[in-house]
Amino acid sequence: MIATDWLATRPGETEQALPDRQDAHLVFIGAIRTPFATRDQCPRQGDAESGPECRVEIDPLWHAALAGIEGFAHLDLLYWMHRARRDLVTQTPRGGEPLGTFALRSPVRPNPIALSRVALLGVEPGALIVRGLDCLDGTPLLDIKPNRCQHSPAVPEARHATA
């Protein structure tokens, strides 16, 4: 397989320098361990049914925040695509026509925040075992949210936490 140069600008794409200001402060709460060492190895989207098992390692400061997480079948993970470009305003998907960055699910965006809905397979001390990720090994974790909780509008779900 020929590796793709993910930093190259393709025909139809436009770049925009990032502003000097910083508007927010984020804290990484852990790291995601996947079998994907390069972007070429990552699936286009995670598969919560047949994708590989992955490990979500939580920093010790946040271990107590996992209490009750085992009551959910699915979680939403937000993570920072730390190796993605951040300067493209328009992009040309493989085999497609140029589109605005906000019309795509590409990792290349001004704030490379990703969201994956994963199946929770297990809980270990300070870690989650999940299926359904599409990110590089070592990707910084921003947040974990249950897909639904008792405070969400009713939607059928295999399990709900009671607290």
Buried (B, 14 or more C-beta within 10 A) or exposed (E): EEEEEEEEBEEEBEEEEEEEEEEEEEEBBBBBBBEBEEBEEBEEEBBBEEBBBBBBBBEEEBEEEBEEBEBBBBBBBBBBBEBBBBBBBBBBBEEEEBBEBEEBEBBBBBEBBBEBBBBBBEBEEBBBBBBBBBBBBBBBBBBBEBBBBEEEEEEEBEEBBEE
